[in-house]
Amino acid sequence: MKPNLMNNALPNLIAEDITKQIMTGALKTGEKLVEHIYAEEYGTSRAPVREAIYLLAVEGLVERIPRKGAIVREYTKSEILDLLEIRNVFEKMSMDRITKHAPDPELLEEMEQILNQMKKAEDVYSYTQLNYAFHSCLIKMSKSEIIMEMYSRLGLPLLKIQSISFAQEGNIEKSIMEHNLIIKLLREQNMTELTVVLSNHNKDVVSNFQKKL
């Protein structure tokens, strides 16, 4: 269900649709996912819908409540801050490794292309996905399979949290400016300043959520 794992199988398409509804706020926290509604919408039986909901439960975006069914999962303040801080730890670990072996030119070019798309994004959902892809390139630059695997496990819950942050006025504009600076410092291989910029970038996200929560 992560952006790079989607395929055309019907359960995945249904799961992608439900994910978008959750990310955009069309489905609210605690709201029930009614199987027959999605089955009717897609002209299918309930089996693919049930599998889609199972995939989202595995990803942590949905939870099953006994005798109530599947609902959009609610995250506690502690869980949200933990997810953001864990993400920050992985990115710091990546920066330590990039400092040792220099930035990857191909990944740097990919980040540039992603940033250009971020500047043209027409909605928060699209921007959030592109932001995830941008930061995933930083993680890939670590050349550590363990860091990449662990970071990917943050998946959809992290995307949901980030979409809430980007929906706040001015945050996307600020994010674009900071991502421009990240690329500039990577190209200059100014890893000392980049580490500080990235750390402050991540601290701001945590701080904003602490105020909001």
LUMGUBA-366349 format. One record per residue: x, y, z of N, C-alpha, C in turn. Coordinates in nm, 2 decimals. Example, Ala and Ser with C-alpha at 12.3 -4.5 7.8 and 13.67 -1.06 7.14 Angstrom:
    n.x    n.y    n.z   ca.x   ca.y   ca.z    c.x    c.y    c.z
   1.32  -0.57   0.78   1.23  -0.45   0.78   1.32  -0.33   0.78
   1.28  -0.22   0.71   1.37  -0.11   0.71   1.29   0.00   0.79
END
This chain:
    n.x    n.y    n.z   ca.x   ca.y   ca.z    c.x    c.y    c.z
   0.08  -0.12   0.00   0.00   0.00   0.00   0.08   0.13   0.00
   0.21   0.12   0.02   0.29   0.24   0.02   0.30   0.28  -0.13
   0.33   0.41  -0.16   0.32   0.46  -0.29   0.39   0.37  -0.40
   0.50   0.31  -0.37   0.57   0.23  -0.47   0.53   0.09  -0.47
   0.42   0.05  -0.40   0.38  -0.09  -0.39   0.24  -0.11  -0.46
   0.18  -0.01  -0.51   0.05  -0.02  -0.56   0.06  -0.10  -0.70
  -0.05  -0.18  -0.72  -0.06  -0.24  -0.86  -0.21  -0.23  -0.89
  -0.24  -0.30  -1.00  -0.38  -0.29  -1.05  -0.48  -0.39  -1.00
  -0.44  -0.47  -0.91  -0.53  -0.57  -0.85  -0.64  -0.49  -0.78
  -0.77  -0.55  -0.80  -0.88  -0.48  -0.75  -0.88  -0.44  -0.60
  -0.84  -0.54  -0.51  -0.83  -0.50  -0.37  -0.73  -0.38  -0.34
  -0.62  -0.37  -0.42  -0.53  -0.26  -0.40  -0.59  -0.13  -0.45
  -0.67  -0.14  -0.56  -0.73  -0.02  -0.61  -0.83   0.03  -0.52
  -0.91  -0.06  -0.45  -1.01  -0.02  -0.35  -0.94   0.04  -0.23
  -0.83  -0.03  -0.19  -0.75   0.02  -0.08  -0.69   0.16  -0.10
  -0.65   0.18  -0.23  -0.59   0.31  -0.27  -0.70   0.42  -0.26
  -0.82   0.39  -0.30  -0.93   0.48  -0.30  -0.97   0.52  -0.15
  -0.98   0.41  -0.07  -1.01   0.44   0.07  -0.90   0.52   0.14
  -0.77   0.49   0.10  -0.66   0.57   0.16  -0.67   0.72   0.12
  -0.71   0.74  -0.01  -0.72   0.88  -0.05  -0.83   0.95   0.03
  -0.94   0.88   0.05  -1.06   0.94   0.13  -1.01   0.97   0.27
  -0.93   0.89   0.33  -0.88   0.91   0.46  -0.79   1.03   0.47
  -0.70   1.03   0.37  -0.59   1.14   0.37  -0.66   1.28   0.34
  -0.76   1.28   0.26  -0.82   1.41   0.23  -0.93   1.45   0.33
  -0.96   1.36   0.42  -1.06   1.39   0.52  -1.20   1.36   0.48
  -1.22   1.29   0.37  -1.36   1.25   0.33  -1.41   1.14   0.42
  -1.31   1.06   0.47  -1.34   0.96   0.58  -1.27   1.01   0.70
  -1.35   1.03   0.81  -1.30   1.09   0.93  -1.25   0.98   1.03
  -1.16   1.02   1.12  -1.12   0.93   1.22  -1.24   0.87   1.30
  -1.24   0.74   1.31  -1.35   0.67   1.38  -1.46   0.63   1.30
  -1.46   0.68   1.17  -1.57   0.65   1.08  -1.57   0.50   1.03
  -1.68   0.44   1.02  -1.69   0.30   0.98  -1.68   0.28   0.83
  -1.60   0.17   0.79  -1.59   0.14   0.65  -1.70   0.03   0.62
  -1.80   0.07   0.54  -1.91  -0.02   0.51  -1.88  -0.10   0.38
  -1.86  -0.23   0.40  -1.82  -0.31   0.29  -1.91  -0.31   0.17
  -2.05  -0.31   0.19  -2.14  -0.32   0.08  -2.14  -0.19   0.00
  -2.11  -0.08   0.06  -2.10   0.05  -0.02  -1.99   0.04  -0.12
  -1.87   0.00  -0.08  -1.76  -0.01  -0.17  -1.78  -0.12  -0.27
  -1.85  -0.23  -0.23  -1.88  -0.34  -0.33  -1.97  -0.29  -0.44
  -2.07  -0.21  -0.40  -2.16  -0.16  -0.50  -2.09  -0.06  -0.59
  -2.01   0.03  -0.53  -1.94   0.13  -0.60  -1.85   0.07  -0.71
  -1.78  -0.04  -0.68  -1.69  -0.11  -0.77  -1.76  -0.22  -0.85
  -1.88  -0.25  -0.82  -1.95  -0.35  -0.90  -1.89  -0.49  -0.87
  -1.86  -0.52  -0.75  -1.79  -0.64  -0.71  -1.86  -0.70  -0.59
  -1.81  -0.82  -0.55  -1.85  -0.88  -0.43  -1.78  -0.81  -0.31
  -1.82  -0.86  -0.19  -1.75  -0.80  -0.07  -1.61  -0.85  -0.05
  -1.58  -0.96  -0.12  -1.45  -1.02  -0.09  -1.33  -0.93  -0.12
  -1.32  -0.86  -0.24  -1.21  -0.77  -0.26  -1.21  -0.65  -0.17
  -1.33  -0.61  -0.13  -1.34  -0.50  -0.03  -1.28  -0.54   0.10
  -1.32  -0.66   0.14  -1.27  -0.72   0.27  -1.12  -0.73   0.27
  -1.06  -0.77   0.16  -0.92  -0.78   0.14  -0.85  -0.64   0.15
  -0.92  -0.55   0.08  -0.86  -0.41   0.08  -0.86  -0.36   0.23
  -0.96  -0.38   0.30  -0.97  -0.33   0.44  -0.86  -0.41   0.52
  -0.84  -0.53   0.49  -0.74  -0.61   0.56  -0.60  -0.55   0.54
  -0.57  -0.51   0.41  -0.44  -0.45   0.37  -0.42  -0.32   0.45
  -0.53  -0.24   0.46  -0.52  -0.11   0.53  -0.50  -0.13   0.68
  -0.56  -0.24   0.74  -0.54  -0.27   0.88  -0.40  -0.31   0.91
  -0.34  -0.39   0.81  -0.20  -0.43   0.83  -0.11  -0.31   0.82
  -0.14  -0.21   0.74  -0.06  -0.09   0.72  -0.08   0.01   0.84
  -0.19  -0.02   0.92  -0.21   0.07   1.04  -0.30   0.19   1.02
  -0.37   0.19   0.90  -0.45   0.31   0.87  -0.60   0.28   0.92
  -0.63   0.15   0.93  -0.76   0.11   0.97  -0.75   0.01   1.09
  -0.85   0.00   1.17  -0.85  -0.10   1.27  -0.98  -0.17   1.28
  -0.98  -0.29   1.32  -1.11  -0.37   1.33  -1.15  -0.38   1.48
  -1.27  -0.34   1.50  -1.33  -0.34   1.63  -1.43  -0.46   1.64
  -1.42  -0.54   1.74  -1.51  -0.66   1.76  -1.66  -0.61   1.76
  -1.74  -0.67   1.68  -1.89  -0.64   1.68  -1.92  -0.51   1.62
  -1.82  -0.43   1.58  -1.84  -0.30   1.52  -1.79  -0.30   1.37
  -1.69  -0.37   1.34  -1.63  -0.37   1.21  -1.51  -0.29   1.20
  -1.47  -0.25   1.07  -1.35  -0.17   1.05  -1.38  -0.02   1.05
  -1.29   0.05   1.12  -1.31   0.20   1.13  -1.17   0.26   1.10
  -1.18   0.39   1.06  -1.05   0.47   1.04  -0.98   0.48   1.17
  -0.86   0.44   1.18  -0.79   0.44   1.31  -0.76   0.58   1.36
  -0.77   0.59   1.49  -0.73   0.72   1.56  -0.60   0.70   1.63
  -0.51   0.79   1.61  -0.38   0.79   1.67  -0.37   0.88   1.80
  -0.32   0.83   1.90  -0.31   0.92   2.02  -0.19   1.02   2.00
  -0.19   1.12   2.08  -0.09   1.22   2.08   0.05   1.16   2.09
   0.06   1.06   2.18   0.19   0.99   2.20   0.23   0.92   2.08
   0.14   0.85   2.01   0.17   0.77   1.89   0.21   0.86   1.78
   0.15   0.97   1.76   0.18   1.07   1.66   0.32   1.12   1.68
   0.35   1.16   1.80   0.49   1.22   1.83   0.59   1.11   1.81
   0.56   0.99   1.85   0.65   0.88   1.84   0.69   0.85   1.69
   0.58   0.85   1.61   0.61   0.83   1.46   0.70   0.93   1.40
   0.67   1.06   1.44   0.75   1.17   1.39   0.89   1.16   1.44
   0.91   1.13   1.56   1.05   1.12   1.62   1.12   1.00   1.56
   1.06   0.89   1.54   1.12   0.77   1.48   1.17   0.81   1.34
   1.08   0.88   1.26   1.12   0.92   1.13   1.24   1.01   1.14
   1.25   1.10   1.23   1.36   1.19   1.25   1.49   1.11   1.28
   1.48   1.01   1.36   1.60   0.92   1.39   1.65   0.86   1.26
   1.56   0.80   1.18   1.60   0.73   1.06   1.67   0.83   0.96
   1.62   0.95   0.95   1.68   1.05   0.86   1.81   1.10   0.92
   1.83   1.11   1.05   1.96   1.15   1.10   2.06   1.04   1.08
   2.02   0.91   1.09   2.11   0.80   1.06   2.15   0.80   0.91
   2.06   0.84   0.83   2.09   0.85   0.68   2.19   0.96   0.66
   2.17   1.07   0.72   2.26   1.18   0.71   2.40   1.14   0.75
   2.41   1.07   0.86   2.55   1.03   0.91   2.62   0.94   0.80
   2.54   0.86   0.73   2.60   0.77   0.63   2.63   0.84   0.50
   2.54   0.94   0.46   2.57   1.02   0.34   2.69   1.10   0.36
   2.72   1.15   0.48   2.84   1.23   0.51   2.96   1.15   0.49
   2.95   1.02   0.51   3.07   0.93   0.49   3.10   0.90   0.35
   2.99   0.88   0.26   3.02   0.84   0.13   2.97   0.94   0.02
   2.93   1.06   0.06   2.88   1.16  -0.04   2.74   1.13  -0.10
   2.67   1.24  -0.14   2.54   1.22  -0.20   2.54   1.14  -0.33
   2.44   1.06  -0.36   2.43   0.99  -0.48   2.37   1.08  -0.59
   2.45   1.10  -0.70   2.41   1.20  -0.80   2.27   1.16  -0.87
   2.25   1.03  -0.89   2.12   0.99  -0.95   2.00   1.02  -0.86
   2.02   0.99  -0.73   1.91   1.01  -0.64   1.89   1.16  -0.62
   2.00   1.24  -0.63   1.99   1.38  -0.62   1.91   1.44  -0.73
   1.93   1.38  -0.85   1.85   1.43  -0.97   1.71   1.39  -0.95
   1.68   1.27  -0.90   1.54   1.23  -0.87   1.47   1.32  -0.78
   1.55   1.36  -0.67   1.49   1.46  -0.57   1.45   1.59  -0.64
   1.54   1.64  -0.73   1.51   1.76  -0.81   1.38   1.75  -0.89
   1.37   1.63  -0.95   1.25   1.61  -1.03   1.12   1.61  -0.94
   1.13   1.54  -0.83   1.02   1.53  -0.74   0.98   1.67  -0.68
   1.08   1.75  -0.65   1.06   1.88  -0.60   0.98   1.97  -0.70
   1.02   1.95  -0.83   0.95   2.02  -0.94   0.80   1.99  -0.94
   0.78   1.86  -0.92   0.64   1.81  -0.91   0.57   1.86  -0.79
   0.64   1.87  -0.68   0.58   1.92  -0.55   0.53   2.07  -0.57
   0.61   2.14  -0.65   0.58   2.29  -0.67   0.45   2.30  -0.75
   0.42   2.19  -0.83   0.30   2.20  -0.92   0.18   2.12  -0.86
   0.20   2.06  -0.74   0.09   1.97  -0.68  -0.03   2.06  -0.66
  -0.15   2.00  -0.69  -0.27   2.08  -0.69  -0.35   2.05  -0.56
  -0.31   1.95  -0.48  -0.38   1.92  -0.36  -0.29   1.87  -0.25
  -0.33   1.87  -0.13  -0.25   1.82  -0.02  -0.22   1.67  -0.03
  -0.31   1.59  -0.07  -0.28   1.45  -0.09  -0.17   1.42  -0.18
  -0.17   1.49  -0.30  -0.06   1.47  -0.40   0.07   1.52  -0.34
   0.07   1.64  -0.27   0.19   1.69  -0.22   0.25   1.60  -0.11
   0.16   1.54  -0.03   0.21   1.45   0.08   0.28   1.33   0.02
   0.22   1.27  -0.09   0.29   1.16  -0.15   0.42   1.19  -0.21
   0.43   1.31  -0.27   0.56   1.36  -0.33   0.66   1.38  -0.22
   0.62   1.44  -0.11   0.71   1.47   0.00   0.76   1.34   0.05
   0.68   1.24   0.06   0.73   1.10   0.11   0.83   1.05   0.01
   0.81   1.07  -0.12   0.90   1.02  -0.22   1.04   1.09  -0.21
   1.03   1.22  -0.18   1.15   1.31  -0.17   1.23   1.26  -0.05
   1.17   1.24   0.06   1.24   1.20   0.18   1.29   1.05   0.17
   1.22   0.97   0.09   1.26   0.83   0.07   1.40   0.83   0.00
   1.42   0.93  -0.09   1.54   0.94  -0.16   1.66   0.97  -0.07
   1.63   1.05   0.03   1.74   1.07   0.14   1.77   0.94   0.21
   1.67   0.87   0.24   1.68   0.74   0.31   1.76   0.64   0.22
   1.73   0.64   0.09   1.80   0.55   0.00   1.95   0.59  -0.01
   1.98   0.72   0.00   2.12   0.76   0.00   2.21   0.70   0.11
   2.14   0.65   0.21   2.21   0.59   0.32   2.28   0.46   0.28
   2.23   0.40   0.17   2.28   0.27   0.12   2.26   0.16   0.23
   2.17   0.18   0.32   2.15   0.09   0.43   2.01   0.02   0.40
   2.02  -0.11   0.37   1.89  -0.18   0.35   1.81  -0.18   0.48
   1.87  -0.19   0.60   1.80  -0.19   0.72   1.72  -0.06   0.74
   1.79   0.05   0.72   1.73   0.18   0.74   1.61   0.20   0.64
   1.64   0.16   0.52   1.53   0.17   0.42   1.41   0.09   0.45
   1.43  -0.03   0.50   1.32  -0.12   0.53   1.24  -0.07   0.65
   1.31  -0.03   0.75   1.25   0.02   0.88   1.17   0.15   0.85
   1.23   0.24   0.77   1.16   0.36   0.73   1.03   0.33   0.65
   1.04   0.24   0.56   0.92   0.20   0.48   0.80   0.15   0.57
   0.84   0.10   0.69   0.73   0.04   0.77   0.65   0.15   0.84
   0.70   0.28   0.84   0.62   0.39   0.89   0.50   0.42   0.80
   0.52   0.39   0.67   0.41   0.39   0.57   0.30   0.49   0.58
   0.18   0.43   0.57   0.06   0.51   0.56   0.03   0.60   0.69
   0.05   0.55   0.81   0.03   0.63   0.93   0.11   0.76   0.92
   0.24   0.75   0.87   0.32   0.87   0.86   0.26   0.96   0.75
   0.21   0.91   0.64   0.15   0.99   0.54   0.03   1.06   0.59
  -0.05   0.99   0.67  -0.17   1.06   0.72  -0.13   1.18   0.81
  -0.04   1.15   0.90   0.01   1.26   0.99   0.06   1.38   0.91
   0.14   1.35   0.81   0.20   1.46   0.73   0.09   1.54   0.65
  -0.01   1.46   0.60  -0.12   1.53   0.53  -0.19   1.63   0.62
  -0.20   1.60   0.75  -0.27   1.69   0.84  -0.18   1.82   0.86
  -0.05   1.79   0.86   0.04   1.91   0.88   0.04   2.00   0.76
   0.04   1.94   0.64   0.05   2.02   0.51  -0.08   2.09   0.49
  -0.19   2.04   0.55  -0.32   2.11   0.53  -0.33   2.24   0.60
  -0.24   2.26   0.69  -0.23   2.39   0.77  -0.18   2.50   0.68
  -0.24   2.62   0.68  -0.20   2.73   0.60  -0.06   2.77   0.61
   0.01   2.78   0.49   0.15   2.82   0.49   0.25   2.71   0.50
   0.21   2.59   0.54   0.31   2.48   0.56   0.37   2.43   0.43
   0.29   2.42   0.33   0.34   2.37   0.20   0.44   2.47   0.14
   0.41   2.60   0.15   0.51   2.70   0.10   0.64   2.69   0.18
   0.63   2.68   0.31   0.75   2.67   0.39   0.83   2.54   0.36
   0.75   2.43   0.34   0.81   2.30   0.30   0.89   2.31   0.17
   0.83   2.37   0.07   0.90   2.39  -0.06   1.03   2.46  -0.04
   1.03   2.57   0.03   1.15   2.65   0.05   1.26   2.56   0.12
   1.22   2.48   0.22   1.32   2.40   0.29   1.37   2.29   0.20
   1.29   2.23   0.12   1.33   2.13   0.03   1.43   2.18  -0.08
   1.40   2.30  -0.12   1.50   2.37  -0.21   1.64   2.38  -0.15
   1.64   2.42  -0.02   1.76   2.43   0.05   1.83   2.30   0.07
   1.75   2.20   0.10   1.81   2.06   0.12   1.89   2.02  -0.01
   1.83   2.04  -0.12   1.89   2.00  -0.25   2.02   2.09  -0.27
   2.01   2.21  -0.25   2.12   2.30  -0.27   2.24   2.26  -0.18
   2.21   2.22  -0.06   2.32   2.18   0.03   2.38   2.05   0.00
   2.29   1.96  -0.05   2.34   1.83  -0.10   2.43   1.85  -0.22
   2.39   1.93  -0.31   2.48   1.96  -0.43   2.61   2.02  -0.39
   2.61   2.10  -0.29   2.74   2.16  -0.24   2.81   2.07  -0.15
   2.75   1.96  -0.11   2.81   1.86  -0.02   2.84   1.93   0.11
   2.76   2.02   0.15   2.77   2.09   0.28   2.69   2.02   0.38
   2.75   1.90   0.42   2.67   1.81   0.51   2.65   1.86   0.65
   2.74   1.95   0.70   2.73   2.00   0.83   2.61   2.09   0.84
   2.59   2.18   0.75   2.48   2.27   0.75   2.35   2.20   0.72
   2.36   2.10   0.62   2.24   2.02   0.58   2.19   1.94   0.70
   2.27   1.89   0.78   2.23   1.81   0.90   2.15   1.90   1.00
   2.20   2.03   1.01   2.13   2.12   1.10   1.99   2.16   1.04
   1.99   2.19   0.91   1.87   2.23   0.84   1.76   2.12   0.85
   1.81   1.99   0.82   1.71   1.88   0.82   1.66   1.86   0.96
   1.75   1.87   1.06   1.71   1.85   1.20   1.60   1.96   1.24
   1.63   2.08   1.20   1.53   2.19   1.23   1.40   2.17   1.16
   1.41   2.12   1.03   1.29   2.10   0.95   1.20   1.99   1.02
   1.27   1.89   1.07   1.19   1.78   1.14   1.14   1.83   1.28
   1.22   1.91   1.35   1.18   1.96   1.48   1.06   2.05   1.47
   1.05   2.12   1.36   0.94   2.21   1.34   0.81   2.13   1.32
   0.82   2.02   1.25   0.70   1.94   1.23   0.65   1.88   1.36
   0.74   1.83   1.44   0.70   1.78   1.58   0.64   1.89   1.66
   0.71   2.01   1.66   0.66   2.13   1.74   0.52   2.17   1.69
   0.50   2.17   1.56   0.36   2.21   1.51   0.26   2.12   1.56
   0.29   1.99   1.56   0.19   1.89   1.61   0.17   1.90   1.76
   0.27   1.93   1.83   0.26   1.94   1.98   0.16   2.06   2.01
   0.17   2.17   1.93   0.08   2.28   1.95  -0.06   2.25   1.91
  -0.07   2.17   1.80  -0.20   2.14   1.75  -0.28   2.04   1.84
  -0.20   1.95   1.90  -0.25   1.84   1.98  -0.28   1.89   2.13
END
